[in-house]
Structure formats: structure tokens, C-alpha cells
Amino acid sequence: TAMEYALVEFLALNRGKVISRTLLYEHLFDEDDSSLSNTLDVRVSRIRSKLGKDFIITHRGMGYSIPT
């Protein structure tokens, strides 16, 4: 989807860096959207199912990254 592409693109542009969930929310979603509780988690899960479980790395308490 367009949202999944935007997420992958943003992480790819920052490859090797850990991107916080807050920064991802600010980049991807409308501030007025009140349904953000697990939206990012669902998008990451869908991307992993399509591109492989190790495509996006979760850094607990920090955010996400795409390894170099």
C-alpha cells in the first residue's frame, strides 16, 4: 500500500539508523488521527510478511531500522 511504501522509503533513506516511533508517526500520519495505537505495528507486520521478517529490525524502547 502507499502507507507501507512510505514507511519503507523513510526507513531506507535513514538506513542503519534507529528511527523512533514518534518520528515515524510524525512523518507518516495525520496529527488528528486518533487511531494510532497500533497502526504502525500493523504496517511493520505487513511489510515483514511481504519482504521477510528480518527486513525491519525492532529496537525495543527505541524504534525501528533497516539494517545496512
C-alpha positions in Angstrom: 0.0 0.0 0.0 1.0 3.6 -0.2 1.5 3.8 3.5 3.7 0.8 3.6 5.8 2.2 0.8 6.1 5.5 2.6 7.3 3.6 5.7 9.9 1.5 3.8 11.1 4.6 1.9 11.6 6.6 5.1 13.4 3.8 6.8 15.5 3.2 3.7 16.5 6.8 3.5 17.7 6.5 7.0 19.2 3.0 6.6 21.3 1.9 9.6 19.8 4.5 11.9 17.2 3.7 14.5 14.1 5.8 13.8 11.8 6.4 16.8 8.2 5.5 16.7 7.4 9.2 17.4 9.3 10.4 14.4 7.7 7.7 12.2 4.2 8.8 13.4 5.0 12.4 12.7 6.3 11.5 9.2 3.5 9.1 8.2 0.3 10.0 9.9 -2.1 13.0 10.2 -1.8 14.6 13.7 -5.6 14.5 14.1 -5.8 10.7 13.6 -6.9 9.2 16.9 -6.4 5.6 15.8 -2.6 5.4 16.0 -2.4 3.0 18.9 -1.2 0.0 16.8 -1.3 1.3 13.3 2.5 1.4 13.0 2.8 -2.1 14.4 0.3 -3.4 11.8 2.1 -1.7 8.9 5.5 -3.1 10.1 4.0 -6.6 10.4 2.5 -6.5 6.9 5.9 -5.3 5.4 7.7 -8.2 7.2 5.2 -10.7 5.8 5.9 -9.4 2.3 9.6 -8.7 2.4 10.9 -11.0 5.2 10.9 -11.0 8.9 14.4 -9.5 9.1 13.7 -6.6 6.7 12.8 -4.2 9.5 14.5 -4.6 12.9 12.7 -3.6 16.1 14.9 -1.9 18.7 12.8 -2.2 21.9 12.1 1.1 23.5 13.9 2.9 20.7 12.2 2.4 17.3 12.8 0.6 14.0 15.6 0.3 11.4 16.6 -1.3 8.2 20.0 -2.9 8.6 22.9 -1.8 6.4 
